[in-house]
Amino acid sequence: MNRTQLKRSSILRMALTGAEETNQDDNEDSFILRAVRIAAVVALYWFISITMVFLNSYLLDNRDLDAPLFVTFYQCAVTVGLCWLMQLLSLMCPGVVNFPSVTFSLKTSREVLPLSIVFIGMITFNNLCLKYVGVAFYTVGRSLSTVFNVLLSYVVLKQTTSFQALTCCGIILGGFWLGVDQEGLTGSLSWSGVFFGVLASACVSLNAIYTKKVMPAVNGSIWKLSYYNNINACVLFLPLIIVFGELSRVASFSRLTDLGFWGMMTLGGVFGFAIGYVTGLQIKFTSPLTHNVSGTAKACAQTVIAVVYNSSSKSLLWWTSNMMVLSGSSAYTWVKSQEMKKTSCRDPQDPAKENLLQKETGKAGV
């Protein structure tokens, strides 16, 4: 009897030990798989974001075609075409491609119009900043979006900001002015580029505010919003292209029939469309805070690549200005995320708080 019980207890111990080892192996496999998946998503975000910036810089730096509005218009048109293509693919392959049905409604287009005007300003000034300051100074040149976000939140939404968040904004402002000073000392400062960078930063903040207002018009779908935004932008860009004389420049462009040129233009539009997807993907697989940290590290890598590529020599204070901007932006994101978590803990039943947290902390620049 004792032998039988001993055998049973030995078998049971072996079974339990085996089960624990199996569970441990499964956990290790799932952790490795999750880590590889996250690393792949982050790498994809870095690749698309950095490539898009350099590609836009190449297109806008074309001395034979000084038409930044036309370049931006074409990229918006490509985005609209890709929305139609994705909708078609989702109908043909519903299990593989998931994209909302987008049918044009004049009523919805009018409701989105105020955001589209801000959107045009944001992408136009963003491209003009990139055109005049280059990739190396681009991070500093349009670094004031966080500062404008605090300022406009108070002016428009009457929201106050904590002392810690204001301190982070002070670090960003200090880095911006130091960067402008150091760029001026090297003789490569473009005041036009700085001006457009400040305007782009203001439009980024306004874009966030207006996005919250018009989201109900598109049933909360970011892809529908992108569709209507880019359709409106295409229509609004046409008179601007004519008024600023870009139509004649495009008509007289020597490479107008060059397929290579149009291929690069189309590729720029594809990357512009893809950045919205990979940004959402990175937030989904990590978190809004991690996404912002990844965006900050990407901006740092982007700056280093630009300096090395252009064989530039930068002073210690120039690099300090970049680090101040990047560290101030990261610190602001962390402070806001901690504040929103405290608010969520006080009112855990309000799902809007979590959405606001994601919007506040998921704004890394591309």
N, C-alpha and C positions, 0 to 999 in steps of 0.2 A: 504493500500500500504506500509506504514511504517512498519507494523507488518510483512508483507511478506518479506521485505528486511532484517528486524531484524532476522527473522527465518533463512533466507538463510545465512546471515553472521555468525550466531551462528553455523549452521551446518558445514559451511566451516571452521570455527575456530576449531571445534571439530575434523573434518577430518584431518586438518593440524597437530593439536596437536597429534592425534593418529598416523599419519604417522611418525612424529618426534620421538615419543616414540618407534615405531616399528623399525625405523632405528637405534636408540640408542641401543635397545635390540639386534638387529642383529650384530651391531658393537662389542658389549660386548661379544656376543657368538663367533664371529669370532676371536676376540683377545684371548679369553680363549682357544679356540681350537688351535690357532697358538702357543700360549705359551706352551700348553701341548705337542704339536707335537715337538717343539724345545727341550723341556726338555727331552722328550723320546729319541730323536736322540742323544743329548749330553750324556745322561746316557748310551745309547748303545755303543757310542764311548769309554767312560771311561771303561765300563765293558770289552769290547773286548780287548782294548789296555793294561789295567792293567793285565788282565788274561793271555794274550799272553806273557807278560814279565815274569811273575811268572812261567808260564808253561815252557817257554824256559829255565829259570834258573833251574827248577827242572830236565829237560831232560839233560842239559849240566853238571849238578853237580853230575851225576851218576858216582860213583867211579868204578863201575864194567865195565863201557863202556866209555873209554876215546876216543871218536871219534866224535869231534865237526863237522868235515867236512861231515861225513856220516849223522849226524842229519840234517844239513843244506841241503844236497843233497836230502834227503827224503822229506823234507818240500817243496822243489822246485818241486819234482815229484808230490806231492799231489796237488799243485797249477795248474800244467798242466792238471791233471786229472779233477779237478774242472772246469777248463775252457771248457773242452770237455763236461762235464755234463751240465753246464749252457747253452752251445750252443744247446745241445739236448733238454733241457727243453724249451728254447725259440722257438724252432721249433714246439714242441708239444703243448705249451701253449703261443702263441704269444701275447695274451692280458695281461698275468700275468707276464711273465718273459721277460725282454728285455736285450738281450746280442748279441754283434756283431758276424757275421759269421767269424770263424777263420779257415782257411785252410793253411797248412804249405807251405811256399815258400822258397826255398833255397836262392834265391836272397835277399829276405827280411831278412832272418836269417843272412846273411853275412853283411848286412847294419846295423843290430842291434848289431853285435858282439862286436864292441868297447865298447858300453854301457854295454853289458853283462859281460865283463871282469871287469869293474869298479863295476858292480852290485855284482859280486861274492866277490870282495874285501870288499864291504860295508857290506854285510850280514854275511860274515865269521868273519871279524874283530869285527863286532857288537856283534856276539854271543860269540867270544873269550873274549871280554871285560866283557860281562855279566857273563861268566864262572868264571873269575878270581877276579872280584871286587864285585860281588853280586848285588842285586837289590838296596840296600840302597845307595851305592856310584855310581850307574850306571848313574844317571842324571849328576853328576859332571864329571864322567869319560869320557863321550863322549859329553861334552858340547861345544867343540871348532868348531862345524860345522859352526856356524855363522861367527867366525873369519876366518876360511878357505874360506868361501863363499866370504868374502870381499877381501882376499888375492888373490884367484884364479880369481876372476872377474877382478882384476887389471892386473894380469900376463897374463891370457889367453884372456880375452875380452877387455882389456885396458879401463875398466870402473873405474872411480874415485869414492870415497866415501866421503860423507859429514863429517864434524867435529863431528856433533851430533851422527852419526852412529858409528864413530870411538870411541867416548867416551863410547858408549854402549858396544863395543867390549872390551874396556879396563876394564870395570866392570866385564865382563864375564871372561876375563883372570885372573883378581884379585881373583875372586871366585874360579876358577880352581886351582890356585896355593895355595890358603888358604885351600881348600879342601884336596889337596894332602898332605900339611903340617900336617893338623889335623888328617888325616887318618894314616899318618906315626907315629904320636905321640901315637896313640892307639895300634900300632903294627900290624894292620890288612891291611896295604897298600901292594898291589901287583903291583910292577913296570911293570910286564908283562901285567897286566890288564890295567894300565894307558897307556902303549905303544900301545896296541891294540885299546884302546879308541881314542887315537889321530889319528891313522891310519883310524879308522872307520869314524871319523869326517871329515877327508880329503876326503875319498871316498864318503861320503854323498854330499859334495859340488861338486865333480867331476861328480857324478851321475846326479845332477841337470843340470849341463852344457851340458853333453852328451845327456840327455833326450831331451833338446831343439833341439839338432842337428839331432836326429834320428826320431823325431815325424813325419815328413813328410813321412817317409818310411812306417808308419803304418796308414796313413791317419788321424793322430791326435787322434787315439783311444788308450786310456790308457789301456784298456783290451787286445787289440791286442799286445801292447807293453809288457804287463805282460806275455802274452802267449809265445811270442818269447824269451823274456828275460829268462824265467824259463826253456824253452827247451834248449837253449844254455848253461845255467848254469848246467843243468843235465849232458850234454855231457862233459863240461869242468871239472866238479867235479870228474868224474870217474878216470882219470889219477892221480889227486891230492890225492884221497883216497888211491890209490895203492902206490904212491911215499912216502906218509907219514906213511905208514904201518898200516892204519886203517882197511884194508880188513881182515887182520889176527885177529885183535881185535874183529871185528864184528863176524867173523866165530867162535871164541872161547867164545863168550858171552853166559852166562848161561841162559839168559831169551830170547833167540832168538825165541823160539816157544811159548812164553807167549803172549796171545792175549791182556792182559792188557797193556803190554809195547807198542805193536803196536798201540793199541787204543789211548794211550797218544801221541805217535809220530804223528799219523794221525790227532788228535785233534789240535796239534801244527801247522800242515800244514793248517788246516781249518781256524784257527784264523789268520794265516799269510795272507791267501787269503781274509778273511773278513775285515781285517784292511784297505785294500785299498778301499773297498766299503764304509765302515762307515766314512772314512775320507772324501771322496767325498760327502757323504750324509750330513755330518755336515757342510761343506762349502756351499752346496746348500741351506740348510735351515737357515743358519746364514750368515756368511761372512768369507772371508779369515782371517781377523783380529780377529774376534771372535773365529774362529777355533784355532788360535795360542794361544789366551788367555786361551781357554779351555784346550789346550794341556799343557800349563804351569801349570795350576791349577792341572791337572791330574798328572803331574810329581811330584808335591809337595805332593799330596795325596798318590801317589805310594811310595815315600820315607818314609812318615810317617808310612804307612802300613808295609813296610819292617822292619823298626826299631822296631815297636811294636811286629810284628810277631817273630822276632829274639830275642826279649827281650834285645835289645842293649841299652847302655847308651852313649849318644853323648854329647859333650861339646857345649857351646854356640857358639864358633867360628866355629865348624863343621856345625851347623845349619845356621850360618851367610854365610858360603861359598855357601850353597845351595840356600839361598835367593838371594845372589849376582848374581849367574848364572841365576836363573829364572827371576829375575827382569831385568837384563841386556838383556836377550833374548826377553822379552816382550817389553822393551823400544825400542830395535832395530827394532822390527816388526812395532811398532807404528810410529817411525821416517820414516821408508821406505814407509809405507802406505801413510803418509802425503806428502812425496816427490813425490810419484807416482801420487797422486791426483792432485797436482799442475801441474805436467807435462801433465796429462790428460786434465786439464782445458785449458792449452795453446794450445793443439792439440786434440780437442774433436772428430775429424773425424777419428782418428787412433785407430781402435779396438785392435790392437796389444798391445797398452799401457795398456789396461784393463787386457788382458791376462797376461802380465808381472807382473802387480800388484798382481794378484792372485798367480802367481808362487813365487813371492818374499815374500808374507806375509802368504802363506799357508803351511809353512814348519815346523810345530810342530813335534817334535820328538815323537815316539810311546813308 
